[in-house]
Amino acid sequence: MSMIRPKPAAKGRRLSIVADQAMTGLLPLVDGWADVMTVAGREISQRHLSKADVLLVRSITQVNQQLLLDGCVSFVGTATIGTDHIDLNLLENSGVGFAYAPGCNANAVVDYVMSVILSSRSIAELREQRIGVVGYGNVGRRLVACLLYFGLPCAVYDPLLDLAELDQLAGCHSVSDLQGILDCDIVSLHVPLTRTGDYATQHMLDLAALRRLRKNATLVNTSRGAVINNHDLIELLSERNDLVVALDVWEFEPQPLEQLVQLVRYATPHIAGYSSAGKVRGTQMVVSAMLKHYTGVNSCNFRLPEQVTLTALACVDIQNYPQLEAYAKRLTRIFPVEQETQSFKSDIMNAPADQIPDEFDRLRKHYQLREEFDYTALINTMVESPQ
């Protein structure tokens, strides 16, 4: 069984943190009570962690035995909704604290998906079509709530949850298998990347599944690249020109398949969740969990603050936009998916093949964080269309 052995902290010293330099809003939260070293996510290595108590990352850092061996890290946090880059068994077996940030960027991802949907269909068309949602977690719930708010019919598939409550809502129903979603006009994926178990999601959409997409369907993936077999998707798109595909995530990040970048209608560099509020929210969540972890340790020797002030996050209230047309107009300003696609494709396709990974990371690092709609208030009410 793989294990690491965190070293005990010296009495009375400040907490030592190594963090991905993309951890938005971290420094103001820890100022005065912790020492922070920021490093580019792909460059974090053993040498940075030799004296660190805490490692805070985002999705591009692989946290495993090789990274943590011989260090003294006793807490790992990732400001992301996914954990497939973390060896969770290693952390648990070694007694290392862990936290992630489920739902931190869910609003922004819904903005992305809705922008694709509204760009690929007219509002009149959408009224007559059905949108399939795979995964009913933080993002899936908000997306369904948004669709129902605007009176857009939808179906949901999540074999790990009891979705009976959805069947009581006007315009929405659950399906018992993936085919029930592939029959929809629009399919949006919101699942974690899992490689084992009865419902493993790696290559959930292989060539056989992809070929079951209906004519003129739209497929959106903002979850993890390997949920779709990217080589199979190239084969499918080479056969069919009727499909609209939007990819924000790529199986071989940070080196997406160039042919696939060319073939898909909408393409972006894993930035669907990149809103200002989403980034700061993720950082706040892991810092709060980190403090709870250390204050709960009986022999905690760190000088920790009595409280950390969390910044209020400003979002656009969806309920100020009861009409789909007005919402679509504002959403286009928040996230112009056509413009983002044109920029990404140009930058990736003009880069030498060996420089594409660096270009992909550069686009993510320097992406201008956007505002977001707040769909949270819709989740519990699941209101019907106000129109």
C-alpha atoms as a printed R data frame, in Angstrom:
    type eleno elety resid chain resno       x      y       z
1   ATOM     1    CA   MET     A     1   0.000  0.000   0.000
2   ATOM     2    CA   SER     A     2   1.460  3.380  -1.046
3   ATOM     3    CA   MET     A     3   2.073  5.777   1.807
4   ATOM     4    CA   ILE     A     4   3.997  8.916   2.644
5   ATOM     5    CA   ARG     A     5   4.871 10.077   6.147
6   ATOM     6    CA   PRO     A     6   4.306 13.790   6.806
7   ATOM     7    CA   LYS     A     7   6.740 15.228   9.309
8   ATOM     8    CA   PRO     A     8   5.415 16.970  12.463
9   ATOM     9    CA   ALA     A     9   5.425 20.751  12.547
10  ATOM    10    CA   ALA     A    10   7.863 22.694  14.667
11  ATOM    11    CA   LYS     A    11   6.150 24.406  17.581
12  ATOM    12    CA   GLY     A    12   4.802 27.896  17.053
13  ATOM    13    CA   ARG     A    13   5.911 28.519  13.476
14  ATOM    14    CA   ARG     A    14   3.962 29.920  10.540
15  ATOM    15    CA   LEU     A    15   2.233 27.621   8.125
16  ATOM    16    CA   SER     A    16   4.258 27.057   4.934
17  ATOM    17    CA   ILE     A    17   2.202 26.862   1.715
18  ATOM    18    CA   VAL     A    18   3.208 25.991  -1.844
19  ATOM    19    CA   ALA     A    19   0.491 27.014  -4.281
20  ATOM    20    CA   ASP     A    20  -0.222 27.083  -7.982
21  ATOM    21    CA   GLN     A    21   0.339 30.658  -9.083
22  ATOM    22    CA   ALA     A    22  -3.139 30.535 -10.654
23  ATOM    23    CA   MET     A    23  -4.819 30.346  -7.230
24  ATOM    24    CA   THR     A    24  -6.779 33.573  -7.556
25  ATOM    25    CA   GLY     A    25  -7.275 35.541  -4.349
26  ATOM    26    CA   LEU     A    26  -5.004 33.385  -2.163
27  ATOM    27    CA   LEU     A    27  -2.500 35.937  -0.891
28  ATOM    28    CA   PRO     A    28  -5.023 38.306   0.754
29  ATOM    29    CA   LEU     A    29  -6.574 35.350   2.605
30  ATOM    30    CA   VAL     A    30  -3.311 34.152   4.177
31  ATOM    31    CA   ASP     A    31  -1.480 37.453   4.588
32  ATOM    32    CA   GLY     A    32   0.101 37.779   8.007
33  ATOM    33    CA   TRP     A    33  -0.194 34.188   9.183
34  ATOM    34    CA   ALA     A    34   1.299 31.956   6.478
35  ATOM    35    CA   ASP     A    35   4.316 31.906   4.178
36  ATOM    36    CA   VAL     A    36   3.419 31.271   0.543
37  ATOM    37    CA   MET     A    37   5.503 30.174  -2.416
38  ATOM    38    CA   THR     A    38   3.679 30.319  -5.748
39  ATOM    39    CA   VAL     A    39   4.810 28.126  -8.653
40  ATOM    40    CA   ALA     A    40   3.433 27.422 -12.128
41  ATOM    41    CA   GLY     A    41   1.158 24.394 -11.766
42  ATOM    42    CA   ARG     A    42   3.033 22.102 -14.161
43  ATOM    43    CA   GLU     A    43   6.358 23.010 -12.552
44  ATOM    44    CA   ILE     A    44   5.571 22.109  -8.932
45  ATOM    45    CA   SER     A    45   8.050 19.423  -7.896
46  ATOM    46    CA   GLN     A    46   9.543 17.657  -4.885
47  ATOM    47    CA   ARG     A    47  12.125 20.369  -4.393
48  ATOM    48    CA   HIS     A    48   9.395 22.943  -3.812
49  ATOM    49    CA   LEU     A    49   7.717 20.775  -1.192
50  ATOM    50    CA   SER     A    50  10.702 19.788   0.942
51  ATOM    51    CA   LYS     A    51   9.641 22.154   3.753
52  ATOM    52    CA   ALA     A    52   6.007 22.812   2.851
53  ATOM    53    CA   ASP     A    53   3.099 21.958   5.144
54  ATOM    54    CA   VAL     A    54   0.388 22.650   2.557
55  ATOM    55    CA   LEU     A    55   0.084 22.091  -1.173
56  ATOM    56    CA   LEU     A    56  -2.656 24.006  -3.001
57  ATOM    57    CA   VAL     A    57  -3.162 23.160  -6.674
58  ATOM    58    CA   ARG     A    58  -5.469 23.315  -9.637
59  ATOM    59    CA   SER     A    59  -6.221 20.604 -12.198
60  ATOM    60    CA   ILE     A    60  -2.895 20.537 -14.061
61  ATOM    61    CA   THR     A    61  -0.756 19.362 -11.122
62  ATOM    62    CA   GLN     A    62  -0.596 15.587 -10.654
63  ATOM    63    CA   VAL     A    63  -0.502 14.992  -6.889
64  ATOM    64    CA   ASN     A    64   0.949 11.514  -6.356
65  ATOM    65    CA   GLN     A    65   3.594  9.629  -4.401
66  ATOM    66    CA   GLN     A    66   6.367 10.826  -6.676
67  ATOM    67    CA   LEU     A    67   5.501 14.458  -5.942
68  ATOM    68    CA   LEU     A    68   4.969 14.119  -2.194
69  ATOM    69    CA   LEU     A    69   7.704 11.599  -1.333
70  ATOM    70    CA   ASP     A    70  10.284 12.865   1.168
71  ATOM    71    CA   GLY     A    71   8.289 16.036   1.820
72  ATOM    72    CA   CYS     A    72   6.337 17.115   4.909
73  ATOM    73    CA   VAL     A    73   3.027 18.074   3.321
74  ATOM    74    CA   SER     A    74   0.163 17.355   5.714
75  ATOM    75    CA   PHE     A    75  -2.662 18.981   3.758
76  ATOM    76    CA   VAL     A    76  -3.517 19.101   0.056
77  ATOM    77    CA   GLY     A    77  -6.221 21.302  -1.430
78  ATOM    78    CA   THR     A    78  -7.347 21.650  -5.017
79  ATOM    79    CA   ALA     A    79  -9.448 24.631  -6.069
80  ATOM    80    CA   THR     A    80 -11.283 22.520  -8.647
81  ATOM    81    CA   ILE     A    81 -14.494 20.540  -8.865
82  ATOM    82    CA   GLY     A    82 -12.693 17.405 -10.093
83  ATOM    83    CA   THR     A    83 -10.171 15.230  -8.266
84  ATOM    84    CA   ASP     A    84  -8.863 12.900 -10.996
85  ATOM    85    CA   HIS     A    85  -5.422 14.582 -10.717
86  ATOM    86    CA   ILE     A    86  -5.158 13.640  -7.025
87  ATOM    87    CA   ASP     A    87  -4.152 10.230  -5.623
88  ATOM    88    CA   LEU     A    88  -6.880 10.220  -2.983
89  ATOM    89    CA   ASN     A    89  -6.000  6.751  -1.705
90  ATOM    90    CA   LEU     A    90  -2.437  7.874  -1.075
91  ATOM    91    CA   LEU     A    91  -3.559 10.887   0.937
92  ATOM    92    CA   GLU     A    92  -6.050  8.888   2.987
93  ATOM    93    CA   ASN     A    93  -3.592  6.071   3.725
94  ATOM    94    CA   SER     A    94  -0.941  8.594   4.738
95  ATOM    95    CA   GLY     A    95  -3.181 10.700   6.980
96  ATOM    96    CA   VAL     A    96  -2.843 13.787   4.783
97  ATOM    97    CA   GLY     A    97  -5.770 16.168   4.944
98  ATOM    98    CA   PHE     A    98  -7.570 16.931   1.704
99  ATOM    99    CA   ALA     A    99 -10.163 19.332   0.342
100 ATOM   100    CA   TYR     A   100 -11.516 20.294  -3.047
101 ATOM   101    CA   ALA     A   101 -14.044 22.853  -4.243
102 ATOM   102    CA   PRO     A   102 -17.164 21.175  -5.630
103 ATOM   103    CA   GLY     A   103 -19.460 23.671  -7.281
104 ATOM   104    CA   CYS     A   104 -17.015 26.567  -7.139
105 ATOM   105    CA   ASN     A   105 -17.210 27.253 -10.875
106 ATOM   106    CA   ALA     A   106 -20.588 25.675 -11.623
107 ATOM   107    CA   ASN     A   107 -22.271 28.962 -12.515
108 ATOM   108    CA   ALA     A   108 -19.571 29.806 -15.052
109 ATOM   109    CA   VAL     A   109 -19.787 26.377 -16.685
110 ATOM   110    CA   VAL     A   110 -23.534 26.797 -17.110
111 ATOM   111    CA   ASP     A   111 -22.832 30.145 -18.781
112 ATOM   112    CA   TYR     A   112 -20.507 28.363 -21.205
113 ATOM   113    CA   VAL     A   113 -22.985 25.607 -22.030
114 ATOM   114    CA   MET     A   114 -25.872 28.014 -22.487
115 ATOM   115    CA   SER     A   115 -23.728 30.207 -24.717
116 ATOM   116    CA   VAL     A   116 -23.017 27.211 -26.962
117 ATOM   117    CA   ILE     A   117 -26.667 26.186 -26.998
118 ATOM   118    CA   LEU     A   118 -27.898 29.671 -27.867
119 ATOM   119    CA   SER     A   119 -25.221 30.043 -30.553
120 ATOM   120    CA   SER     A   120 -25.993 26.721 -32.209
121 ATOM   121    CA   ARG     A   121 -29.794 27.073 -32.248
122 ATOM   122    CA   SER     A   122 -32.332 29.842 -32.605
123 ATOM   123    CA   ILE     A   123 -34.615 30.436 -29.639
124 ATOM   124    CA   ALA     A   124 -37.582 29.295 -31.719
125 ATOM   125    CA   GLU     A   125 -35.791 26.017 -32.514
126 ATOM   126    CA   LEU     A   126 -34.910 25.439 -28.877
127 ATOM   127    CA   ARG     A   127 -38.549 25.583 -27.871
128 ATOM   128    CA   GLU     A   128 -39.179 22.520 -30.009
129 ATOM   129    CA   GLN     A   129 -36.073 20.518 -29.104
130 ATOM   130    CA   ARG     A   130 -34.848 18.512 -26.132
131 ATOM   131    CA   ILE     A   131 -31.615 19.034 -24.222
132 ATOM   132    CA   GLY     A   132 -29.947 16.022 -22.578
133 ATOM   133    CA   VAL     A   133 -27.843 16.469 -19.454
134 ATOM   134    CA   VAL     A   134 -25.443 13.718 -18.365
135 ATOM   135    CA   GLY     A   135 -24.589 14.097 -14.678
136 ATOM   136    CA   TYR     A   136 -26.733 15.786 -12.041
137 ATOM   137    CA   GLY     A   137 -24.098 17.242  -9.747
138 ATOM   138    CA   ASN     A   138 -23.394 20.910  -9.036
139 ATOM   139    CA   VAL     A   139 -23.196 21.905 -12.686
140 ATOM   140    CA   GLY     A   140 -25.922 19.582 -13.940
141 ATOM   141    CA   ARG     A   141 -28.401 20.825 -11.331
142 ATOM   142    CA   ARG     A   142 -27.790 24.457 -12.212
143 ATOM   143    CA   LEU     A   143 -28.036 23.756 -15.912
144 ATOM   144    CA   VAL     A   144 -31.352 21.926 -15.510
145 ATOM   145    CA   ALA     A   145 -32.660 24.722 -13.285
146 ATOM   146    CA   CYS     A   146 -31.696 27.279 -15.927
147 ATOM   147    CA   LEU     A   147 -33.340 25.294 -18.730
148 ATOM   148    CA   LEU     A   148 -36.576 24.918 -16.775
149 ATOM   149    CA   TYR     A   149 -36.514 28.575 -15.810
150 ATOM   150    CA   PHE     A   150 -36.656 29.464 -19.497
151 ATOM   151    CA   GLY     A   151 -39.102 26.708 -20.370
152 ATOM   152    CA   LEU     A   152 -36.647 24.587 -22.378
153 ATOM   153    CA   PRO     A   153 -37.401 20.821 -22.319
154 ATOM   154    CA   CYS     A   154 -34.659 18.597 -20.921
155 ATOM   155    CA   ALA     A   155 -33.800 15.028 -19.930
156 ATOM   156    CA   VAL     A   156 -31.283 13.922 -17.305
157 ATOM   157    CA   TYR     A   157 -29.161 10.788 -16.948
158 ATOM   158    CA   ASP     A   158 -27.192  9.985 -13.815
159 ATOM   159    CA   PRO     A   159 -27.092  6.289 -12.866
160 ATOM   160    CA   LEU     A   160 -25.616  7.078  -9.443
161 ATOM   161    CA   LEU     A   161 -28.578  9.174  -8.267
162 ATOM   162    CA   ASP     A   162 -32.296  8.769  -7.732
163 ATOM   163    CA   LEU     A   163 -33.796 11.261 -10.165
164 ATOM   164    CA   ALA     A   164 -37.470 10.491  -9.516
165 ATOM   165    CA   GLU     A   165 -38.064 14.052  -8.305
166 ATOM   166    CA   LEU     A   166 -37.259 15.380 -11.765
167 ATOM   167    CA   ASP     A   167 -40.144 13.464 -13.297
168 ATOM   168    CA   GLN     A   168 -42.537 15.649 -11.313
169 ATOM   169    CA   LEU     A   169 -41.318 18.817 -13.022
170 ATOM   170    CA   ALA     A   170 -42.916 20.244 -16.121
171 ATOM   171    CA   GLY     A   171 -40.587 19.985 -19.095
172 ATOM   172    CA   CYS     A   172 -38.099 17.605 -17.485
173 ATOM   173    CA   HIS     A   173 -37.708 13.858 -17.021
174 ATOM   174    CA   SER     A   174 -35.041 11.337 -16.135
175 ATOM   175    CA   VAL     A   175 -33.844  8.536 -18.404
176 ATOM   176    CA   SER     A   176 -32.533  5.140 -17.358
177 ATOM   177    CA   ASP     A   177 -29.704  4.753 -19.857
178 ATOM   178    CA   LEU     A   178 -27.308  6.788 -21.951
179 ATOM   179    CA   GLN     A   179 -29.254  6.129 -25.128
180 ATOM   180    CA   GLY     A   180 -32.110  8.164 -23.705
181 ATOM   181    CA   ILE     A   181 -29.756 11.148 -23.745
182 ATOM   182    CA   LEU     A   182 -28.173 10.410 -27.129
183 ATOM   183    CA   ASP     A   183 -31.679 10.656 -28.599
184 ATOM   184    CA   CYS     A   184 -31.780 14.330 -27.587
185 ATOM   185    CA   ASP     A   185 -31.086 17.229 -29.943
186 ATOM   186    CA   ILE     A   186 -28.431 18.663 -27.605
187 ATOM   187    CA   VAL     A   187 -26.215 16.643 -25.235
188 ATOM   188    CA   SER     A   188 -24.132 18.217 -22.463
189 ATOM   189    CA   LEU     A   189 -21.681 16.225 -20.323
190 ATOM   190    CA   HIS     A   190 -21.138 17.005 -16.626
191 ATOM   191    CA   VAL     A   191 -19.439 14.000 -15.045
192 ATOM   192    CA   PRO     A   192 -16.165 13.370 -13.222
193 ATOM   193    CA   LEU     A   193 -13.499 11.278 -14.936
194 ATOM   194    CA   THR     A   194 -13.557  7.777 -13.443
195 ATOM   195    CA   ARG     A   195 -11.739  4.731 -14.765
196 ATOM   196    CA   THR     A   196 -13.227  1.873 -12.744
197 ATOM   197    CA   GLY     A   197 -16.633  0.719 -11.561
198 ATOM   198    CA   ASP     A   198 -19.934 -0.122 -13.224
199 ATOM   199    CA   TYR     A   199 -20.383  3.405 -14.527
200 ATOM   200    CA   ALA     A   200 -16.805  4.439 -15.343
201 ATOM   201    CA   THR     A   201 -16.826  7.600 -17.445
202 ATOM   202    CA   GLN     A   202 -13.517  7.264 -19.270
203 ATOM   203    CA   HIS     A   203 -14.434  6.920 -22.971
204 ATOM   204    CA   MET     A   204 -18.095  6.832 -21.994
205 ATOM   205    CA   LEU     A   205 -18.672  8.163 -25.487
206 ATOM   206    CA   ASP     A   206 -16.720  5.859 -27.777
207 ATOM   207    CA   LEU     A   207 -17.343  5.468 -31.499
208 ATOM   208    CA   ALA     A   208 -20.346  3.190 -31.006
209 ATOM   209    CA   ALA     A   209 -22.012  5.677 -28.650
210 ATOM   210    CA   LEU     A   210 -21.083  8.702 -30.727
211 ATOM   211    CA   ARG     A   211 -22.644  7.174 -33.820
212 ATOM   212    CA   ARG     A   212 -25.975  7.032 -31.961
213 ATOM   213    CA   LEU     A   213 -26.161 10.833 -31.808
214 ATOM   214    CA   ARG     A   214 -29.170 11.975 -33.763
215 ATOM   215    CA   LYS     A   215 -28.906 13.967 -36.984
216 ATOM   216    CA   ASN     A   216 -27.936 17.632 -36.489
217 ATOM   217    CA   ALA     A   217 -27.221 17.040 -32.789
218 ATOM   218    CA   THR     A   218 -25.078 19.352 -30.668
219 ATOM   219    CA   LEU     A   219 -22.564 17.742 -28.259
220 ATOM   220    CA   VAL     A   220 -20.943 19.800 -25.484
221 ATOM   221    CA   ASN     A   221 -18.148 18.582 -23.195
222 ATOM   222    CA   THR     A   222 -17.012 20.752 -20.287
223 ATOM   223    CA   SER     A   223 -16.230 17.902 -17.876
224 ATOM   224    CA   ARG     A   224 -13.000 16.029 -18.678
225 ATOM   225    CA   GLY     A   225 -11.495 15.380 -22.083
226 ATOM   226    CA   ALA     A   226 -11.218 11.607 -21.783
227 ATOM   227    CA   VAL     A   227 -14.962 11.219 -21.190
228 ATOM   228    CA   ILE     A   228 -15.067 11.246 -25.008
229 ATOM   229    CA   ASN     A   229 -12.624  9.099 -26.972
230 ATOM   230    CA   ASN     A   230 -11.044 11.923 -28.961
231 ATOM   231    CA   HIS     A   231  -9.688  9.676 -31.717
232 ATOM   232    CA   ASP     A   232 -13.168  8.198 -32.163
233 ATOM   233    CA   LEU     A   233 -14.648 11.687 -32.280
234 ATOM   234    CA   ILE     A   234 -12.293 12.578 -35.139
235 ATOM   235    CA   GLU     A   235 -13.484  9.509 -37.032
236 ATOM   236    CA   LEU     A   236 -17.118 10.427 -36.441
237 ATOM   237    CA   LEU     A   237 -16.702 14.049 -37.527
238 ATOM   238    CA   SER     A   238 -14.850 12.897 -40.624
239 ATOM   239    CA   GLU     A   239 -17.951 10.852 -41.502
240 ATOM   240    CA   ARG     A   240 -20.641 13.374 -40.510
241 ATOM   241    CA   ASN     A   241 -20.769 17.101 -41.110
242 ATOM   242    CA   ASP     A   242 -24.200 17.559 -39.549
243 ATOM   243    CA   LEU     A   243 -22.980 17.527 -35.949
244 ATOM   244    CA   VAL     A   244 -22.140 20.581 -33.850
245 ATOM   245    CA   VAL     A   245 -19.455 19.760 -31.265
246 ATOM   246    CA   ALA     A   246 -18.190 22.093 -28.535
247 ATOM   247    CA   LEU     A   247 -15.113 21.061 -26.568
248 ATOM   248    CA   ASP     A   248 -13.601 22.962 -23.688
249 ATOM   249    CA   VAL     A   249 -11.688 19.896 -22.470
250 ATOM   250    CA   TRP     A   250  -9.395 17.618 -24.473
251 ATOM   251    CA   GLU     A   251  -8.227 14.069 -23.902
252 ATOM   252    CA   PHE     A   252  -4.530 14.833 -24.281
253 ATOM   253    CA   GLU     A   253  -4.273 18.232 -22.605
254 ATOM   254    CA   PRO     A   254  -2.266 20.340 -22.925
255 ATOM   255    CA   GLN     A   255  -1.744 18.947 -26.442
256 ATOM   256    CA   PRO     A   256  -5.176 18.584 -28.035
257 ATOM   257    CA   LEU     A   257  -5.341 16.663 -31.289
258 ATOM   258    CA   GLU     A   258  -4.903 19.321 -33.982
259 ATOM   259    CA   GLN     A   259  -7.302 17.618 -36.375
260 ATOM   260    CA   LEU     A   260  -9.998 17.634 -33.702
261 ATOM   261    CA   VAL     A   261  -9.445 21.330 -32.998
262 ATOM   262    CA   GLN     A   262 -10.097 21.965 -36.682
263 ATOM   263    CA   LEU     A   263 -13.175 19.731 -36.897
264 ATOM   264    CA   VAL     A   264 -15.201 20.900 -33.894
265 ATOM   265    CA   ARG     A   265 -17.483 23.944 -34.180
266 ATOM   266    CA   TYR     A   266 -16.569 25.448 -30.812
267 ATOM   267    CA   ALA     A   267 -13.155 25.049 -29.170
268 ATOM   268    CA   THR     A   268 -11.662 26.594 -26.022
269 ATOM   269    CA   PRO     A   269  -8.662 25.859 -23.741
270 ATOM   270    CA   HIS     A   270 -10.354 24.431 -20.618
271 ATOM   271    CA   ILE     A   271 -11.710 27.776 -19.443
272 ATOM   272    CA   ALA     A   272 -15.439 27.070 -19.148
273 ATOM   273    CA   GLY     A   273 -15.278 27.672 -15.398
274 ATOM   274    CA   TYR     A   274 -12.970 30.677 -15.546
275 ATOM   275    CA   SER     A   275 -15.044 33.419 -13.963
276 ATOM   276    CA   SER     A   276 -13.650 35.830 -11.398
277 ATOM   277    CA   ALA     A   277 -16.153 34.705  -8.766
278 ATOM   278    CA   GLY     A   278 -15.586 31.017  -9.537
279 ATOM   279    CA   LYS     A   279 -11.829 31.272  -9.149
280 ATOM   280    CA   VAL     A   280 -11.971 33.188  -5.879
281 ATOM   281    CA   ARG     A   281 -14.747 30.930  -4.577
282 ATOM   282    CA   GLY     A   282 -12.585 27.853  -5.155
283 ATOM   283    CA   THR     A   283  -9.670 29.405  -3.308
284 ATOM   284    CA   GLN     A   284 -11.887 30.438  -0.403
285 ATOM   285    CA   MET     A   285 -13.309 26.931  -0.112
286 ATOM   286    CA   VAL     A   286  -9.943 25.184   0.167
287 ATOM   287    CA   VAL     A   287  -8.476 27.793   2.532
288 ATOM   288    CA   SER     A   288 -11.503 27.450   4.816
289 ATOM   289    CA   ALA     A   289 -11.119 23.656   4.750
290 ATOM   290    CA   MET     A   290  -7.398 23.968   5.433
291 ATOM   291    CA   LEU     A   291  -8.024 26.084   8.550
292 ATOM   292    CA   LYS     A   292 -10.677 23.659   9.764
293 ATOM   293    CA   HIS     A   293  -8.243 20.793   9.285
294 ATOM   294    CA   TYR     A   294  -5.447 22.341  11.320
295 ATOM   295    CA   THR     A   295  -7.599 23.791  14.084
296 ATOM   296    CA   GLY     A   296  -9.097 20.309  14.459
297 ATOM   297    CA   VAL     A   297  -5.699 18.674  14.914
298 ATOM   298    CA   ASN     A   298  -5.118 18.144  18.653
299 ATOM   299    CA   SER     A   299  -1.418 18.918  18.538
300 ATOM   300    CA   CYS     A   300  -1.568 21.776  16.057
301 ATOM   301    CA   ASN     A   301   1.583 23.884  16.482
302 ATOM   302    CA   PHE     A   302   0.864 26.567  13.899
303 ATOM   303    CA   ARG     A   303  -0.077 30.149  14.658
304 ATOM   304    CA   LEU     A   304  -3.411 30.294  12.896
305 ATOM   305    CA   PRO     A   305  -5.807 33.259  12.606
306 ATOM   306    CA   GLU     A   306  -8.973 33.295  14.645
307 ATOM   307    CA   GLN     A   307 -10.949 33.868  11.473
308 ATOM   308    CA   VAL     A   308 -10.428 34.576   7.791
309 ATOM   309    CA   THR     A   309 -12.559 37.209   6.100
310 ATOM   310    CA   LEU     A   310 -14.076 35.902   2.890
311 ATOM   311    CA   THR     A   311 -14.690 38.404   0.129
312 ATOM   312    CA   ALA     A   312 -18.290 38.790  -1.044
313 ATOM   313    CA   LEU     A   313 -18.553 37.616  -4.654
314 ATOM   314    CA   ALA     A   314 -20.589 39.693  -7.094
315 ATOM   315    CA   CYS     A   315 -22.581 37.792  -9.741
316 ATOM   316    CA   VAL     A   316 -25.307 38.664 -12.228
317 ATOM   317    CA   ASP     A   317 -28.683 37.649 -10.759
318 ATOM   318    CA   ILE     A   318 -30.406 35.368 -13.271
319 ATOM   319    CA   GLN     A   319 -33.788 36.385 -11.880
320 ATOM   320    CA   ASN     A   320 -33.259 39.868 -13.267
321 ATOM   321    CA   TYR     A   321 -33.540 38.261 -16.709
322 ATOM   322    CA   PRO     A   322 -36.919 36.521 -16.976
323 ATOM   323    CA   GLN     A   323 -36.933 36.674 -20.779
324 ATOM   324    CA   LEU     A   324 -34.681 34.286 -22.700
325 ATOM   325    CA   GLU     A   325 -33.940 36.912 -25.359
326 ATOM   326    CA   ALA     A   326 -32.596 39.413 -22.805
327 ATOM   327    CA   TYR     A   327 -30.599 36.690 -21.046
328 ATOM   328    CA   ALA     A   328 -29.075 35.561 -24.354
329 ATOM   329    CA   LYS     A   329 -28.026 39.122 -25.181
330 ATOM   330    CA   ARG     A   330 -26.278 39.614 -21.822
331 ATOM   331    CA   LEU     A   331 -24.734 36.136 -21.982
332 ATOM   332    CA   THR     A   332 -23.188 36.911 -25.363
333 ATOM   333    CA   ARG     A   333 -21.393 39.845 -23.741
334 ATOM   334    CA   ILE     A   334 -20.240 37.703 -20.816
335 ATOM   335    CA   PHE     A   335 -19.023 34.803 -22.921
336 ATOM   336    CA   PRO     A   336 -18.870 35.279 -26.721
337 ATOM   337    CA   VAL     A   337 -18.212 31.653 -27.655
338 ATOM   338    CA   GLU     A   338 -17.772 32.353 -31.371
339 ATOM   339    CA   GLN     A   339 -15.056 34.923 -30.678
340 ATOM   340    CA   GLU     A   340 -13.352 32.702 -28.085
341 ATOM   341    CA   THR     A   341 -13.313 29.818 -30.572
342 ATOM   342    CA   GLN     A   342 -11.828 31.871 -33.364
343 ATOM   343    CA   SER     A   343  -9.036 33.085 -31.094
344 ATOM   344    CA   PHE     A   344  -8.240 29.618 -29.717
345 ATOM   345    CA   LYS     A   345  -8.212 27.897 -33.096
346 ATOM   346    CA   SER     A   346  -5.983 30.572 -34.585
347 ATOM   347    CA   ASP     A   347  -3.466 30.417 -31.745
348 ATOM   348    CA   ILE     A   348  -3.325 26.609 -31.613
349 ATOM   349    CA   MET     A   349  -3.257 25.962 -35.352
350 ATOM   350    CA   ASN     A   350  -0.530 28.582 -35.943
351 ATOM   351    CA   ALA     A   351   1.726 27.189 -33.209
352 ATOM   352    CA   PRO     A   352   4.435 24.611 -34.079
353 ATOM   353    CA   ALA     A   353   3.366 21.154 -32.883
354 ATOM   354    CA   ASP     A   354   6.034 21.009 -30.189
355 ATOM   355    CA   GLN     A   355   4.920 24.376 -28.815
356 ATOM   356    CA   ILE     A   356   1.190 23.639 -28.604
357 ATOM   357    CA   PRO     A   357   1.329 22.523 -24.929
358 ATOM   358    CA   ASP     A   358   2.988 25.788 -23.925
359 ATOM   359    CA   GLU     A   359   0.520 27.764 -26.016
360 ATOM   360    CA   PHE     A   360  -2.431 25.905 -24.468
361 ATOM   361    CA   ASP     A   361  -1.171 26.670 -20.969
362 ATOM   362    CA   ARG     A   362  -0.438 30.284 -21.904
363 ATOM   363    CA   LEU     A   363  -4.014 30.773 -23.088
364 ATOM   364    CA   ARG     A   364  -5.347 29.427 -19.794
365 ATOM   365    CA   LYS     A   365  -2.912 31.405 -17.661
366 ATOM   366    CA   HIS     A   366  -3.638 34.718 -19.353
367 ATOM   367    CA   TYR     A   367  -7.349 34.220 -19.900
368 ATOM   368    CA   GLN     A   368  -9.284 37.308 -18.843
369 ATOM   369    CA   LEU     A   369 -11.613 36.172 -16.080
370 ATOM   370    CA   ARG     A   370 -15.240 37.015 -16.771
371 ATOM   371    CA   GLU     A   371 -18.335 37.699 -14.709
372 ATOM   372    CA   GLU     A   372 -20.965 35.008 -14.219
373 ATOM   373    CA   PHE     A   373 -24.699 34.561 -13.827
374 ATOM   374    CA   ASP     A   374 -25.815 33.129 -10.477
375 ATOM   375    CA   TYR     A   375 -28.168 30.167 -10.930
376 ATOM   376    CA   THR     A   376 -28.029 29.006  -7.319
377 ATOM   377    CA   ALA     A   377 -31.416 30.443  -6.319
378 ATOM   378    CA   LEU     A   378 -33.103 28.376  -9.047
379 ATOM   379    CA   ILE     A   379 -31.901 24.983  -7.840
380 ATOM   380    CA   ASN     A   380 -34.371 24.404  -5.019
381 ATOM   381    CA   THR     A   381 -37.343 26.048  -6.636
382 ATOM   382    CA   MET     A   382 -36.894 24.662 -10.180
383 ATOM   383    CA   VAL     A   383 -39.331 27.351 -11.305
384 ATOM   384    CA   GLU     A   384 -41.312 27.006 -14.480
385 ATOM   385    CA   SER     A   385 -40.808 29.464 -17.296
386 ATOM   386    CA   PRO     A   386 -41.858 32.986 -16.276
387 ATOM   387    CA   GLN     A   387 -42.775 33.707 -19.876
